[in-house]
Each structure stands twice: as C-alpha cells, then as structure tokens.
C-alpha cells in the first residue's frame, strides 16, 4: 500500500486522540487505503483493515529530547521521504527542519499546530528563564517560515491561528466525538459517588498539587479525585506525601473506553491549569470532553474559558492557585446535585450543537479535497 497522505510524529503516541482517532480516521473514511500514520515507538507496524489506514513504526523511540530531535527525527524523515506521499502532515514543532527538507524534496507539507509554541516556551523548565524570550522570538520566525513553505497550516484553536497571517491557516479545533464519552443514565443525580475527575497529563502547572490539597479542605471527607494520565516521578513523589492523596484514585494512563467509564462515575470534571502564557489562550480538549460526558466543569477563571463555560452555563470558574476556592466549588457541586446535573446537560447540549468533531472535521476534509484535486 502506497499512501498519498502520511501523518507523522515522533512525540505523540500512536493512540493520540487528535491525530489517530480524529484526523487520520476521518481522512481514511474519505480516502480509504490512501492514508498512513508514521510513529516511532518500537511497537511494530499495524494494519487497521476496518479503519482503512495503516500505522508504520519507524523504530524504537530515542531516549532523551536531543536524541529524539536529531537521530529519531532523521529516521522519521528518511521513512517519509522514501514513501513519497503527496502530502506529509506533521504534528511536532521539533520536526519543522525535517519537514522543510521534505518540502525541498518535492513533498507537500502541512503543519498541524497543537499549541501556541512561542507562548509554551515561556513555561519550559528545560530552557533557562533568561533565554526563553529569545527562544520564543526565534520560534515565531521559524513558524512564519514553515508556514510559507507549507501548503497548509492547521491550528487547533483560534488563538493559535492568530500567530499566522489571516488566510494562511485552516482552523481544525480539537473537539470531542459525539458518541465517544457519553454513558447512558450517567449524571450527578444518577447514584454517582462523590467523585471528581481529572483526565490528561499531570504536572505542577496543570494544578495537580492544588487539586489534591483541595480534597482536604472540603467538608465532605468522602469526596474522591479520580486521576488518569501520565505523571512525572517527582510530581508523584510530592503528591503521595500530601494528606489528600488518600482521597485520590490514580489510574495511570487510560484508554478511551476506560476514560468514558471513569467519567460516568464522577460528579464534575476539573481543569485547573495555572495562568501560564500558553494556558490562558489555550482551549483544553478535556473541558469539552467533560461536557460531552454530561459533567459540569470546574475550571480556571481565564477569559476564554469563562466565555465557553458561562456561554453554555455548564460549570464554575475558580482561581486555580487557591485550593480553598477549588474545594468550595467541588463542595457546591455535591450540595446542589440538581443544579449540577442541569449544568452537565447544558454542557452536553453545547457539544451536540457546536463543540463536536463531526462538524469540525468538515474543515479538514474540505482542505484535503482542495489539495488533492
């Protein structure tokens, strides 16, 4: 099978929701057997007959960021160049130099921008603080250059799209699949235990410490926090030492069916990112996933997030740096089950009407039809 379309990444897993479950699967339904996903994890190739695409493993992941960005990226570049697709669609900023080489070799490239990269650099612990402004400015120049060489730039949020000139990008937002996370008869009044959910990557700046501390400040001592996602060792060591950890159920990495079942057993979903530059303008998919599951949300009080949550009247806004404010919001959900259930229903309705992948994917398909015509 010789694919006309290749999505490739050295950072994201082959199970990545945006890349595999949404974008690649959507394109494969329109262009069956012409789409491939190239990854680098050492798990081998995978032919997904029913989904009409295949996964090609370009070898084991490199240990360490520098080796991944050089040796791993070189190996990925050679694999994509050898396959010679019409379109090579990449998802990692560190692959920009290699994507440019693909373009110079005659392959059309698409840059899929998952985050505001210059803003995210301001929070990268592996970059010295004194260098971050300079690195961010350099990244702005590099992104402008790759945008000129690409046949398309696909930002995941409107705010990311503002980093590129008007008319030079196609917005494809990372909204949830309508049918994926909703479990029938789930909701705050459906005999659910006093559980709260956090699903996604865990870190200090994503509010892990504040969420755990908030548990000990709630009048309802039976409340539990169901956490699922990856967590660095130093953070796990810190959380385990906290009194609130006894009220946490840590599930580690969870697949999509497990996430759906976890959310079905919770009263609300938490997204309590710190006010870092990349967070304030971000549009976390987990907010919409909680809404899709029919859960009210408790989120950081950022202007964009307030616009989404208050627009749908589906949750509560708090200061993410204030564990007591977080605890008060969680307790309100438990004390007002009928109101919380209505919030969840309104959030689900907003997803059905506006924030869903089924509608958003039309932008992706329309773009590809233009490029492949």
Secondary structure, DSSP 4 states (H G I P E B T S, - for coil): ---SEEEE-SSS-TT-IIIIIIIIHHHHHHSTTSEEEEE-SSS--EEETTTTEEEEE-SSPPSSHHHIIIIIHHHHHHHHHHH--SEEEE--GGGHHHHHHHHHTT-EEEEEE-S-HHHHHTT-TTS-HHHHHHHHHHHHHHHHHHHHHSSEEEESSHHHHTTS-TTS------PBPTTTS--TT-STTSS--SEEEEES-B-GGGTHHHHHHHHTTSS-TT-EEEEES-B-HHHHHHHHTSGGGGGEEE--S--HHHHHHHHHT-SEEEE-----HHHHT---HHHHHHHHTT-EEEEE--HHHHHHHHHHT-EEEE-TT-HHHHHHHHHHHHH-HHHHHHHHHHHHHHHHHTSBHHHHHHHHHHHHHHHH-
